[in-house]
């Protein structure tokens, strides 16, 4: 494994590379990235123009008006403007031997007036070969410095990493992502969205790159829509009520959809919930995706392809405990949160072994989870041995936790789902998967109609037809 280059070394390598030439444009939080290239020397060989716009009127005059200045919309306008100007002015003179690039960022750091943590958008539009159509990478970062100067230093280092990775590692997306936080720590910066586009990234799947952000520890959660578009979580969840269902979805079954629909039917009856404001999310944790210590990326993409057919937003997280999931959502919205789950998951929540790392144990976990407006909506379980239906209302927990459970249930923080489809209760995902793989056509009655043809045509999840079996 190669040693990590220092920020000084990276900036100097870029400056001394006569094959690249570009623009650095920055809004807010100082001229932190450009400063590195001027500090190490030789910037005249790399930087055609360095621009910093602090005043909103000047910024609007250069890039056009924008509803929010720290936004993807503003960043894209900056990249488009600067790259077009660069090509227009220099294409004839040096276009045949030069790879052009335009880097831009728009950032707000913690300050006297900005008490909340900083964040920003960074992007680069670049040529991987002279005369080629440009490719593009856009990221969103959250800054966790205690003071403005820490955030400024972080943006400077991160920006150099970002430019260096794009220019020198575009053929290896894993290395590109992994080197973004060289010489930094996740205590200082979080990368919660990354988006690749253009000819250099034709084989890159942005959904897979979202997974790798979480897997690599660059963020705790990443999201993308049904059409595969990556989204920035705080933008997507801001002022929204949230309905989330966790699962492995291998495969997604009629139980998964019935649980979602039954939860939504009860959730919209809450006085504070507007049906038009609900964001529905299917969440998979890294543990849901792991087979042993490894994640099968092909299997992951098969699962999200099935979920995409159902038109839902997908979230990948490393939140094993539900109180951590709750804290993440509380960070982004003050609206109500509904967590849909089955009885087996609720039973696990009341197993104290999962909270040994918390000083207050299970009580601390419950306090964190329910401290804001969150409720658990519980789907019943069919006990095959007795034929009984176990629900939130008749679930038994260990004796010394019964009073805790009863308190949460009686205060309607744990709710049993009412309008579920009893015909779905005998469906268990592991058995459905086995039938898919052994050619038992019964599985076609156990998964949503939208995904049947997809499984057959693409032979997902080890599908075997009856004839082949």
URJO-V207008 format. One record per residue. PHI is phi in radians with two decimals (999 if undefined). OMEGA is omega in whole degrees, -180 to 180 (* if undefined). D_LAST is the distance of its C-alpha to the last C-alpha in Angstrom with 2 decimals. Layout:
BEGIN
phi: [PHI:PHI]
omega: [OMEGA:OMEGA]
d_last: [D_LAST:D_LAST]
END
This chain:
BEGIN
phi: [999:-1.19:-1.17:-1.28:-1.27:-1.29:-1.07:-1.03:-1.11:-1.13:-1.09:-1.18:-1.02:-1.13:-1.08:-1.51:-1.50:-1.32:-1.54:-2.12:-2.77:-2.88:-2.12:-2.11:-2.16:-2.34:-2.12:1.36:1.00:1.48:-1.66:-1.27:-1.34:-1.04:-1.00:-1.07:-1.22:-1.31:-1.15:-1.43:1.61:1.41:-1.15:-1.06:-1.44:-2.11:-1.72:-1.32:-2.77:-2.10:-2.27:-2.32:-2.16:-1.75:-1.36:-1.10:-1.12:-1.13:-1.04:-1.12:-1.14:-1.43:-1.99:1.59:-1.22:-2.58:-1.13:-2.30:-1.48:-1.77:-2.72:-1.12:-1.00:-1.15:-1.04:-1.08:-1.09:-1.12:-1.09:-1.09:-1.08:-1.21:-1.23:-1.07:-1.08:-1.06:-1.14:-1.06:-1.53:-2.12:-1.01:-1.16:-1.32:-2.55:-1.11:-1.29:-2.07:-2.09:-1.71:-1.45:-2.57:-2.26:-1.87:-2.51:-2.53:-2.36:-2.38:-2.08:-1.79:-1.07:-2.66:-1.08:-1.59:-1.84:-1.40:-1.34:-1.00:-1.36:-2.80:-2.97:-1.97:-2.26:-2.64:-2.45:-1.99:-2.62:-1.72:-1.48:-2.50:-0.99:1.26:-1.43:-1.11:-1.26:-1.89:-2.57:-2.27:-2.22:-2.29:-2.06:-2.15:-1.97:-1.89:-1.98:-1.17:-1.40:-2.34:-1.04:-1.09:-1.16:-1.12:-1.13:-1.10:-1.08:-1.08:-1.05:-1.17:-1.09:-1.07:-1.14:-0.98:-1.09:-1.12:-1.08:-1.11:-1.10:-1.33:-1.99:-2.19:-1.12:-1.46:-2.27:-1.12:-1.11:-1.16:-1.02:-1.16:-1.11:-1.57:-1.10:-1.95:-0.96:1.12:-2.30:-2.38:-1.25:-1.30:-1.82:-2.59:-2.20:-1.88:-1.81:-2.74:-2.50:-2.41:-1.87:-2.72:1.81:-1.08:-1.28:-2.19:-1.08:-1.70:-1.58:-1.75:-1.09:-1.16:-1.17:-1.18:-1.10:-1.03:-1.23:-1.06:-1.24:-1.05:-1.44:1.38:-1.33:-2.71:-1.58:-2.74:-2.46:-2.37:-2.61:-1.51:-1.07:-1.50:1.59:-1.35:-1.31:-2.31:-1.50:-0.94:-1.13:-1.18:-1.27:-1.75:-1.03:1.02:-1.97:-1.35:-2.12:-2.06:-2.17:-2.21:-1.66:-3.07:-1.58:0.91:-2.20:-1.67:-1.23:-2.06:-1.14:-1.10:-0.99:-1.31:-1.15:-1.08:-1.12:-1.17:-1.17:-1.14:-1.08:-1.05:-1.43:-1.08:-1.21:-1.44:-1.17:-0.99:-1.53:-1.82:-1.76:-1.01:-1.31:-1.81:-1.42:-1.77:-1.75:-2.32:-1.74:-1.92:-2.13:-1.58:-1.03:-1.21:-1.09:-1.68:-1.47:-2.00:1.38:-1.73:-2.10:-1.86:-1.50:-1.16:-1.12:-1.11:-1.03:-1.18:-1.11:-1.12:-1.25:-1.12:-1.16:-1.14:-1.11:-1.08:-1.63:1.28:-1.89:-1.40:-1.96:-2.18:-1.92:-2.48:-1.95:-1.54:-1.20:-1.56:-1.22:-1.17:-1.28:-1.09:-1.06:-1.07:-1.11:-1.19:-1.06:-1.18:-1.89:-2.63:-1.87:-1.36:-1.26:-2.17:-1.96:-1.94:-1.58:-2.72:-1.60:-0.96:-1.01:-1.19:-1.07:-1.07:-1.17:-1.04:-1.69:-1.73:-1.17:-1.09:-1.38:-2.12:-1.19:-1.44:-1.67:-1.05:-1.64:0.99:-1.13:-1.15:-1.13:-1.08:-1.12:-1.08:-1.17:-1.20:-1.79:-1.19:-1.97:-1.52:-2.26:-2.37:-1.74:-1.92:-1.92:-1.52:-1.24:-2.17:-1.53:-1.47:-1.20:-1.19:-1.76:1.39:-1.40:-1.77:-1.64:-2.21:-1.06:-1.33:-2.06:-1.14:-1.84:-1.99:-1.02:-0.88:-1.31:-1.92:-1.10:-1.17:-1.10:-1.09:-1.11:-1.07:-1.18:-1.23:-1.19:-1.58:1.02:-1.53:-2.02:-2.18:-1.42:-1.33:-1.69:-1.58:-1.66:-1.61:-1.06:-1.17:-1.49:-1.04:-1.31:-1.50:-2.21:-1.03:-1.11:-1.23:-1.10:-1.07:-1.08:-1.18:-1.06:-1.45:-1.89:1.49:-1.47:-1.15:-0.98:-1.05:-1.16:-1.61:-2.02:-2.08:-1.04:-0.96:-1.08:-1.84:-1.06:-1.14:-1.11:-1.10:-1.22:-1.13:-1.80:0.89:-1.28:0.98:1.30:-0.94:-2.26:-1.29:-1.05:-1.13:-1.17:-1.17]
omega: [-177:178:179:177:175:180:178:-179:-179:-179:-180:178:178:-179:-177:-180:-175:-179:-178:-178:-176:-176:174:-179:-175:176:177:175:173:180:-166:-177:179:-178:180:-177:177:-178:-174:179:178:-175:-179:179:-175:-171:175:-179:171:-174:175:-180:180:-177:-177:-179:177:180:179:-180:-179:-170:-177:-177:-178:-178:178:-175:174:-174:176:180:179:-180:-179:177:178:-179:-180:-178:-174:-179:179:179:-179:180:-177:-174:-173:-176:-177:-175:-173:-176:-175:-179:-175:172:-177:173:171:176:177:170:173:-165:168:180:175:-179:178:-180:-179:-176:-180:-179:-180:175:180:176:177:180:175:173:-170:173:174:175:177:177:-179:173:-175:170:-174:172:176:176:169:180:171:-174:-173:178:179:-179:-178:-177:178:179:180:177:180:-180:178:-180:-180:-179:178:176:-176:179:-179:-179:-180:-175:-173:-177:-177:179:-180:-174:178:179:179:-179:-177:-177:-178:-178:171:178:176:174:179:172:-178:-176:177:178:-173:174:173:-176:179:174:177:-173:-179:-174:-178:-178:-179:176:-176:177:179:178:175:177:-176:173:-180:-179:-179:178:179:176:178:-177:177:-174:172:-176:-178:-180:177:-180:177:-178:178:-171:-176:176:-175:-173:-174:179:180:166:-173:172:-176:175:180:177:174:177:-180:2:167:-176:176:175:180:-177:179:177:-180:-177:179:178:-179:-179:178:-177:-177:178:176:-177:-176:-175:174:-175:-179:-176:-177:171:-180:-175:166:-176:171:176:177:179:175:-173:-173:169:-170:-180:-174:175:176:-175:177:178:177:-178:176:-180:-178:174:178:179:179:178:-179:174:-177:173:-178:177:175:-178:171:-179:178:-179:-177:179:176:175:179:-179:179:179:179:180:-172:-178:174:178:-176:-179:176:177:180:180:176:179:180:178:178:178:-180:179:-179:172:-171:-178:-178:-173:-178:180:178:-179:-180:177:-175:179:178:179:180:178:179:-175:-173:-174:175:-172:-180:176:175:178:-165:178:-174:-179:175:175:-173:-178:-177:-176:-179:175:180:-177:176:-177:-178:180:177:175:-178:-172:-174:177:-176:-179:177:180:-178:178:-179:-179:-177:177:174:170:169:-176:172:178:-175:-170:177:-180:-178:-180:-180:-174:-180:-176:176:-170:-179:179:178:179:179:179:177:-174:-178:177:176:-174:178:-177:-178:177:-173:177:178:-178:-176:-174:-177:-177:179:179:-178:-174:-176:178:-179:174:178:-178:175:178:180:-179:-180:180:*]
d_last: [45.01:47.87:50.75:50.99:53.67:56.45:57.16:60.36:58.51:55.89:58.56:60.65:57.77:57.19:60.95:61.33:58.46:60.29:57.16:56.57:58.88:58.51:59.67:59.50:60.13:60.28:61.11:62.19:62.22:64.39:63.91:61.85:59.46:62.09:64.48:62.36:62.58:66.33:66.83:65.32:67.25:66.44:65.05:66.89:64.37:61.42:62.64:63.88:64.61:64.32:64.67:65.07:65.59:66.64:68.45:66.34:68.68:68.44:64.66:64.46:66.86:64.65:61.16:61.77:61.72:58.80:58.18:57.35:58.49:55.93:52.84:50.11:51.93:55.08:53.30:51.62:55.03:56.55:53.98:54.28:58.08:58.54:56.06:57.46:61.00:60.13:58.67:61.41:64.18:62.84:60.36:63.05:64.81:61.95:58.59:57.68:57.83:57.13:54.04:55.20:54.10:55.14:54.66:55.49:55.47:56.75:57.22:59.04:60.01:61.44:65.18:68.17:67.04:63.27:62.73:58.96:56.70:56.61:53.75:53.32:51.40:51.33:50.05:50.35:50.02:50.17:49.62:47.54:49.39:52.72:52.60:48.99:48.02:48.16:45.33:45.74:44.98:46.08:46.14:47.57:49.22:50.79:53.90:54.80:58.23:61.06:63.53:63.57:64.39:61.20:59.08:61.04:60.48:56.76:56.46:58.40:56.18:52.94:54.08:54.83:51.44:49.79:51.68:51.23:47.47:47.05:49.23:48.02:44.46:42.96:40.49:39.14:38.45:37.76:41.18:42.74:41.72:42.51:46.02:47.07:48.67:50.18:53.53:52.75:51.12:48.94:52.01:53.67:51.02:47.60:45.42:43.47:42.39:41.72:40.91:40.42:40.94:42.09:41.29:41.28:38.43:36.06:33.15:34.19:32.32:34.96:32.52:31.53:35.23:35.93:33.57:35.38:38.72:37.70:35.99:39.10:41.44:43.22:42.64:41.34:39.39:38.34:37.21:35.74:35.29:32.31:33.17:33.09:36.88:38.24:41.00:43.89:43.48:47.15:47.50:44.42:45.34:49.12:50.62:47.23:45.89:42.53:39.45:36.94:33.64:32.17:28.52:25.63:23.77:20.37:19.50:22.49:22.19:24.38:26.32:27.31:28.67:30.27:32.02:33.29:34.58:36.20:37.88:39.18:40.57:42.66:43.47:45.17:47.47:49.12:52.61:52.31:48.99:48.95:45.58:46.23:46.62:43.33:41.03:37.46:35.55:32.13:32.83:30.70:32.54:32.06:30.92:28.20:26.97:27.49:25.10:27.85:30.67:28.78:27.48:24.41:25.92:22.78:21.26:24.66:24.70:21.30:22.75:26.02:24.46:22.92:26.33:28.08:26.41:28.18:31.49:32.44:34.41:32.75:34.77:34.02:36.39:37.35:38.75:37.31:40.10:40.60:44.35:43.75:41.59:44.39:47.04:45.24:45.20:48.79:49.78:48.74:49.64:51.99:50.07:48.03:44.63:41.84:39.13:36.15:34.33:32.69:34.46:32.66:34.03:37.45:37.45:36.91:39.78:42.02:41.18:44.26:42.63:41.51:45.15:46.83:47.70:49.73:53.28:53.16:49.70:47.80:50.96:51.28:47.64:48.09:51.38:49.84:46.91:49.04:52.24:51.70:50.20:46.65:44.79:41.51:39.56:37.35:34.22:33.96:31.51:30.20:30.89:28.30:30.48:33.54:32.22:34.91:34.71:36.14:37.96:40.52:43.17:42.29:40.69:42.46:43.22:45.19:48.74:50.69:48.66:48.86:52.00:50.49:47.42:49.67:51.89:49.06:47.64:51.04:51.94:48.78:47.43:44.33:43.23:40.68:38.70:39.73:37.87:34.26:31.57:31.02:27.66:26.37:27.53:24.49:22.30:21.78:20.32:18.73:16.73:15.80:14.60:12.46:10.86:10.46:8.75:6.35:5.57:8.74:10.92:13.98:14.37:15.77:18.70:19.39:19.96:22.78:22.29:23.62:20.67:17.69:18.01:18.80:15.62:13.57:16.01:16.47:13.06:15.17:14.71:11.56:9.76:6.06:6.00:4.98:5.41:3.78:0.00]
END
